């Protein structure tokens, strides 16, 4: 649970406390209005508001369950119910104004026209409310992801510093294990920042996701894979391989190179010499040495053949 969720829960609980103090007055009220032949009482509105706020707090509280898939579902439900809770008062006011409008024009139009008009206005208000709720919950998710990414970044830095301390203490096998933890945190943060859907199940899947989304150059992905293999050997040591100072030193340099590259990896277009994120470029698959942006690709659809004809094929 991030700080934004804690603030939302605090606000919802404070609002619920205020609503409960008004409960006795609301329950004694006889105020009501008619919409679509339905009698809407103030007590219905009151308990509806209380229910939505209560559900939002409940769903946010369920995110403390440490199961990633379930946690994501509960957090989404929390965002949706909280968004509807924020929109609930203006929605109710809009519905009330629609009922007043229909009551004013009812004497001058037929019942069928009144019914159709009611349905149209109801559909429009529902659509607008749903769109606003969707936008609000997406904003909540974006802010929550941003805060989570910052927290992961802090853990990432701490993990790297821990690796360096282990290196100085000559615990080279533990250095490798901690370095892999550092890069895992880094990738989790980047996946979150770039909205890449991923639930890590294995280190191989992490590397496949990085390769698929072109987050690192091919050569560095190969070095990452070697770090993964070395990490597995360090976690399950045998007499055949002892982690030496040189291996730990190389792994530390590889990790630092990955951390520098992962946040802002760009390559230069072969033709226009402008830099673009790798996802926006066409890559020569033979060695990954040549890149072409989408604009230049339109002008040079056979760019690979052109490079080969110039004798520049790697």
ZIQUIUR-V698986 format. One record per residue. RES is the residue in one letter. PSI is psi in radians with two decimals (* if undefined). OMEGA is omega in whole degrees, -180 to 180 (none if undefined). Layout:
res:psi:omega
RES:PSI:OMEGA
RES:PSI:OMEGA
//
This chain:
res:psi:omega
X:2.21:-179
X:3.05:-177
X:-0.61:179
X:-0.72:178
X:-0.68:179
X:-0.68:178
X:-0.73:180
X:-0.72:178
X:-0.75:179
X:-0.74:179
X:-0.77:-179
X:-0.73:180
X:-0.72:178
X:-0.69:179
X:-0.68:177
X:-0.70:178
X:-0.72:177
X:-0.69:180
X:-0.69:-179
X:-0.54:177
X:-0.47:179
X:-0.12:-176
X:-0.90:-179
X:-0.68:179
X:-0.72:-179
X:-0.74:-177
X:-0.48:179
X:-0.20:-177
X:2.54:177
X:0.17:-177
X:2.39:177
X:2.86:173
X:2.85:-175
X:2.33:176
X:2.24:-179
X:0.70:-179
X:0.13:178
X:2.43:176
X:2.01:-179
X:1.95:-179
X:2.71:179
X:-0.58:179
X:-0.63:177
X:-0.78:180
X:-0.77:-178
X:-0.92:-177
X:-0.46:174
X:-0.76:179
X:-0.77:179
X:-0.73:-178
X:-0.79:-179
X:-0.78:178
X:-0.73:-179
X:-0.74:179
X:-0.66:180
X:-0.77:177
X:-0.73:-179
X:-0.80:-179
X:-0.70:177
X:-0.67:179
X:-0.59:180
X:-0.32:179
X:-0.18:176
X:-0.18:173
X:2.23:-172
X:0.99:172
X:2.03:-166
X:-0.79:-178
X:-0.82:179
X:-0.69:180
X:-0.73:-180
X:-0.72:-180
X:-0.83:-179
X:-0.66:180
X:-0.70:177
X:-0.76:178
X:-0.68:177
X:-0.76:179
X:-0.73:-179
X:-0.85:-178
X:-0.62:179
X:-0.68:178
X:-0.75:178
X:-0.59:178
X:-0.70:178
X:-0.60:-178
X:-0.20:-174
X:-0.89:-180
X:-0.85:179
X:-0.52:177
X:-0.78:-180
X:-0.75:179
X:-0.72:178
X:-0.77:179
X:-0.72:179
X:-0.73:179
X:-0.64:177
X:-0.73:180
X:-0.68:177
X:-0.75:180
X:-0.79:-180
X:-0.63:178
X:-0.58:180
X:-0.69:-176
X:-0.16:-178
X:-0.71:-178
X:-0.35:-175
X:0.00:178
X:2.82:-179
X:2.89:180
X:-0.66:-180
X:-0.77:179
X:-0.71:179
X:-0.72:179
X:-0.80:179
X:-0.77:179
X:-0.68:178
X:-0.78:-180
X:-0.72:-180
X:-0.84:180
X:-0.68:178
X:-0.73:179
X:-0.73:180
X:-0.83:-179
X:-0.67:179
X:-0.72:179
X:-0.79:180
X:-0.75:-180
X:-0.74:179
X:-0.73:180
X:-0.75:179
X:-0.73:179
X:-0.71:178
X:-0.74:180
X:-0.72:-180
X:-0.79:-178
X:-0.56:175
X:-0.66:177
X:-0.74:177
X:-0.78:-178
X:-0.73:-180
X:-0.79:180
X:-0.68:178
X:-0.74:178
X:-0.67:179
X:-0.78:180
X:-0.70:178
X:-0.68:179
X:-0.70:178
X:-0.67:179
X:-0.70:178
X:-0.67:178
X:-0.71:178
X:-0.77:178
X:-0.65:179
X:-0.81:179
X:-0.76:180
X:-0.69:-179
X:-0.70:178
X:-0.72:178
X:-0.66:178
X:-0.69:178
X:-0.73:-180
X:-0.65:177
X:-0.71:177
X:-0.63:178
X:-0.76:179
X:-0.54:180
X:-0.02:176
X:0.49:171
X:1.30:-168
X:-0.57:177
X:-0.69:178
X:-0.50:176
X:-0.83:-179
X:-0.79:-179
X:-0.75:-178
X:-0.60:178
X:-0.68:177
X:-0.66:175
X:-0.65:178
X:-0.84:-178
X:-0.57:176
X:-0.77:177
X:-0.71:180
X:-0.77:-179
X:-0.66:178
X:-0.71:178
X:-0.79:-178
X:-0.70:176
X:-0.70:180
X:-0.78:-178
X:-0.62:-178
X:0.12:179
X:0.76:177
X:1.98:-179
X:2.14:-179
X:2.28:172
X:1.79:-173
X:2.23:176
X:-0.49:179
X:2.81:179
X:-0.54:178
X:-0.70:179
X:-0.60:176
X:-0.81:-179
X:-0.70:178
X:-0.70:178
X:-0.69:177
X:-0.76:180
X:-0.75:-179
X:-0.69:-178
X:0.07:175
X:0.93:-179
X:-0.28:179
X:2.69:175
X:2.65:-177
X:-0.72:-178
X:-0.68:-179
X:-0.51:175
X:-0.66:177
X:-0.70:178
X:-0.64:178
X:-0.71:179
X:-0.66:177
X:-0.64:176
X:-0.68:177
X:-0.80:-180
X:-0.74:180
X:-0.66:178
X:-0.75:179
X:-0.67:179
X:-0.61:178
X:-0.61:179
X:-0.45:179
X:1.24:-172
X:2.56:175
X:2.96:178
X:-0.34:-178
X:-0.50:-177
X:2.05:172
X:2.32:-178
X:1.95:-178
X:2.97:177
X:-0.67:-180
X:-0.74:178
X:-0.75:179
X:-0.67:179
X:-0.77:179
X:-0.69:179
X:-0.67:179
X:-0.74:179
X:-0.70:178
X:-0.77:-180
X:-0.79:180
X:-0.65:178
X:-0.69:179
X:-0.77:-178
X:-0.61:178
X:-0.68:-174
X:-0.65:-169
X:-0.55:-175
X:-0.54:-173
X:1.01:-179
X:2.10:178
X:2.71:176
X:2.78:-177
X:2.36:176
X:2.37:-177
X:-0.57:-175
X:-0.96:-175
X:-0.18:177
X:0.37:174
X:2.65:-180
X:2.43:180
X:2.68:169
X:2.53:-174
X:-0.53:-180
X:-0.41:-177
X:0.11:-176
X:2.66:168
X:2.37:-174
X:2.43:171
X:1.98:-170
X:-0.30:-176
X:-0.80:-179
X:-0.06:179
X:0.38:-176
X:-0.29:-175
X:2.42:-176
X:2.51:180
X:2.29:180
X:2.96:-175
X:-0.64:179
X:-0.81:180
X:-0.48:179
X:-0.58:177
X:-0.62:180
X:-0.43:-178
X:1.23:-178
X:-0.44:179
X:0.74:-172
X:-0.58:180
X:-0.71:178
X:-0.63:179
X:-0.73:180
X:-0.72:179
X:-0.70:-179
X:-0.43:178
X:0.02:179
X:0.44:-175
X:0.17:-180
X:2.21:-179
X:*:none
//
